[in-house]
Amino acid sequence: MATEAFSPFDLAPGRLALGRFQIEAPNRQGGLAATFRAHDNKHDRACELVVFPSALFDGRDQADGYRRSLEPWLSVRSPHVVAVRDLVLAADGTLIEVCDLPTGSSLRQRLKEGPRFEPDQAVDVGLQLLDGVMAVHERGLVHGDIKPQTIYVSERESRPHVALVDGGVTAGLWSVKHLGDRTALIGTPFYAPVEQFGGESPDVQSDVYNVATVLFELVTGVLPWPGKSLLEIFQAKLDRRLPSMRQRAPDVDVAPELELAVARGLAADRAERYADAAAFHAALEPLAAG
């Protein structure tokens, strides 16, 4: 753990933080943390610093508990999950998660700027996401907040390549702060399954639900459920009828097989939803182009 003095001013472009990280610029918008593009002089490589300020924690011991809760992410290796390389706890209690630098732009930005994805493109993206999710689940972890903002898209060999960022961040903080077995809604209401509205923590099936919601939005340009308020969204998600792409976006030409494959990931009843990411992946594989 770091013993060097640390100040938020060390994160200004051109400064050297903790005697190791050459700060280049602020990077993407984070939720609980600020993110910076930097160069790791210790390993001579580009990186992203995800900085959790000391004010987020009730003392340095709690910050160290959060660091330990994130340690299993150091072992996750997948081309579809941005790697966590180090976890550095500064002397003042600031925690810095050192990650590979995400390439491309967020899927949210891509959706704002470009057209909807063609169904075969969405299937390709879904298979990549589920590959990443399976790598996470194999380590006994869950991502907990898969949405367009936590998915990065770049072009490789003329096809979109996707990778997840920010795995385990919110759920880990809730746990280390000892806020109870029943949580506040962790994640984003538009992408979270109905059980999380009741306080259940994210799990394997909630990650599946997140991915299915993203795929629905890629193909249709809209979310599966109408509503703007938290109550409207919750009530819509309680409907046992599976959401229909063709009903939400009548102009979309989508194969019934894809409609059904995605809809099963959105089932309100856990028993009707895919049991895990591998089952969802198997359902999408026959729909992949060529």
C-alpha positions, 0 to 999 in steps of 0.5 A: 500500500502506498505511503506517499503523500497524496493530494487531489491536486496531484491529478491535474494534467502534467502532475505525477501522482504517488510518484508513479502515475503521470496524469494526462487528462480526465477521462470518461465520466464515472459514477462514484469515482473520477477517472483519468488517463495516465501513464504508469511509469512503474510498468511503462504503459498507458492506463486509466485511474479510477479514483475513489476519494477518501471522503467516500469512506469512513476512515482509511480502514474502510477504504482498505476494506473496499480495496480488498473487496475489489481484489478478485477483479485483478484475476479477471482476464477477458478481451471483453472486460477491461483489466484491473491491474492494481489497487493502490491505497494512498496514505490519506485513504484515497483508493486508486483502481489502475485499469487498462485504458478503455478504447473507443467510446461508450456504447451510450455515446455510440447510440447517441451519435449513430443509428440503431444496430442491425440485428446481426450486429446486436447478436455479435455484441451480445455474444461478446458481452456474455463472453466477458460476463462469463469470465467475471462469473467464473471468478465468483463475481458479478458486474452489477451494473451493465448498461451502455455507459459501462460498455466500451465499443471500438472497431476491430477488423470492421466489426464492433468490439466491446468491453465492460468497465466498472465491474463490482464498484457499487455493490462492493461499496455497499457491502464494505460500508455495512449498509445491510443485507437489503440494499438500495437499488444498486445499478440503474433502474432502466436496466435492473431486474425487478427483484433489485427494486425490492433490495436484492443484491446483483447476482448472475441473473441480474447481469443476464437481465442487464445484457438482455436490456442492452440488446433490446435497446441496440435493436429497437432504439428504445428500452423494453418498458415504457415509463419515465418515473421509477414507479412507472418503470417498476410497474411495467417490469412486473408484467409477466408478458415478455416485452416485444421488440416489434411492439415497442418499435414496429418499424424494426424487422427482427426475427422471431428467434431473436425476439424470443432469445432476448425476451427470455433474458428479460423475464420478471420471474427468475424461474423463466429467465436464463439461469446464467450467462452461458445459457443466454450465450447458447441461445444467441449462438445459432443466430450469429451471422456466418 
